[in-house]
Every structure is written in C-alpha cells, then in structure tokens.
Amino acid sequence: MDRLSHRRRTALVASLLGAALVAWIVSVQRMRGMDAGPGTDLGALGWFVGIWVTMMAAMMLPSTAPAVLMFARVRRGAPTWLFVLGYLLAWTGYGLVAFAVYRGIRAAAPAFLAWDERGPWVAGGALVAAGLYQLTPLKTLCLRHCRSPLHLLLRGRPGRLGAVHMGIEHGGFCVGCCTGLMVALFALGVMSLFWMAVVAAAILVEKTLPGGEAFARLLAVVLVALGIWVAVAPGSVPGLEQPAPMQMRQ
C-alpha cells in the first residue's frame, strides 16, 4: 500500500474541507430563519433532497476525510470523487426514507406531532431512543468501521463502479453509526443551524478523535437526559425553538 505524497494529501483534505465550507455557506443562506423546532415541515420532496444533500456534505465531509485519504492511498487508479459521490448517495437514501416516514406520520395522524398535545413527549422519546441506540452493538460495529475502514477498501471492487460501490457501502456504515444522532437532529429541529452544528461536531469527535467510542457512550447519557428535559420542560431547553401550535396541525 503506497503512501500518498504530502501535496496529494493536502490537496484532498483542502478539497473536502472547501466543499464542506461551501455546503455550510449554502445551508446558512437557505435555512436561515427556517427553524420551526421539532416537527419542522420538510417541504416538497425536490427541495428537501437538495437541502438534505447540502446538509450532509457540510456535516459529514470533514469526518469522512480520513476514509477518503485511505481510499486514495489504497485505490490509486480510481477517482476519489466517485467514492465521495457514492458516500453522499447513501445519505441521500437515508434522507428519502426519513422524508417518507415523516410524510407517513403526518398523513396517518396529523395531531401526533402537535406541540400543544403530545409533541414534547414524542420529541423527548425520540431523543431517549437516540441515546439508547448509542449503546447498541450495531452502533459500535458501525463506529469501528467508520474509524478504520481499511478492510472494506482492500476487498472492494476495482474500477470506477467499484469506487462508487465502496462509497455507498462506507456510507451505509456511516448511516448506521450516525442514525441515533440524526434522529436527535430531527427531534430537535432538522432545519436548525444550531443543532446541525452540534450534531456535526459530535460526529466529528466520534469518528476522528482518540476515545471516540467512549465519547459515543457519553453521548448516550447526554441524549437520554436531554430527552427527559425536552419532554418535561421544553421551554427551558437552550436553542430549542418552540413550534407554533397551529403549524403542527397543518
């Protein structure tokens, strides 16, 4: 397995961080003032997919930089951007599932998310579930892969389609790793720039810094405590936008 030159490594990292920065700028421009708290309407499918992919690029590209560098070192003949494309395709699939679930709930039980009825308990319960997910074997398995995906890259298919396939597979592990935190983001307000930044920072620490697995377990406690807080006294939670009662019934 050859080493990447310093110039090549620097160019790849700069490209990923630059793309993430641009995605953050676009997210801020498009999402400013849109935070309606838990149960924020996701809009039309096309609009949601566009902003979701932008959000994922902003939140995930910094934490996936080590995997991209590893891919570039192991798979010299394959374009790195195809691996990144496959990775974002996996997150696009997650967003489509989340959109379908949200629309299904709103269609089947419009009052289920109403903030002046069961909304705080639904949001709090989702946060508790997200915290418990942090302690599951699936979370641990996916986090360990995200922190060290070499085995996947070594056995992956060759060529351009292989690069896309490996990106999708790596992205699938990343989805498994971050599902709890993404549920937390939806529970707190998926269009909130504040909570988006908090979740992105947590993901970065989990995946890239020493002690990531211990930090994931600490997050479990934080999420469960936050869930109870949201359910019992949502108005006192810093950074949590209180949804308008009538909006939740639309």
C-alpha positions, 0 to 999 in steps of 0.5 A: 500500500503506497503512501500518498505524497504530502501535496496529494494529501493536502490537496484532498483534505483542502478539497473536502474541507472547501466543499464542506465550507461551501455546503455550510455557506449554502445551508446558512443562506437557505435555512436561515430563519427556517427553524420551526423546532421539532416537527419542522415541515420538510417541504416538497420532496425536490427541495428537501433532497437538495437541502438534505444533500447540502446538509450532509456534505457540510456535516459529514465531509470533514469526518469522512476525510480520513476514509477518503485519504485511505481510499486514495492511498489504497485505490490509486487508479480510481477517482476519489470523487466517485467514492465521495459521490457514492458516500453522499448517495447513501445519505441521500437514501437515508434522507428519502426514507426519513422524508417518507416516514415523516410524510407517513406520520403526518398523513396517518395522524396529523395531531401526533406531532402537535406541540400543544398535545403530545409533541414534547413527549414524542420529541423527548422519546425520540431523543431517549431512543437516540441515546439508547441506540448509542449503546447498541452493538450495531452502533459500535460495529458501525463506529469501528468501521467508520474509524478504520475502514481499511478492510472494506477498501482492500476487498472492494471492487476495482474500477470506477463502479467499484469506487462508487460501490465502496462509497455507498457501502462506507456510507451505509456504515456511516448511516448506521453509526450516525442514525441515533444522532440524526434522529436527535437532529430531527427531534430537535429541529432538522432545519436548525443551524444550531443543532446541525452544528452540534450534531456535526461536531459530535460526529466529528469527535466520534469518528476522528478523535482518540476515545471516540467510542467512549465519547459515543457512550457519553453521548448516550447519557447526554441524549437520554437526559436531554430527552427527559428535559425536552419532554418535561420542560421544553421551554427551558431547553437552550436553542430549542425553538418552540413550534407554533401550535397551529403549524403542527396541525397543518 
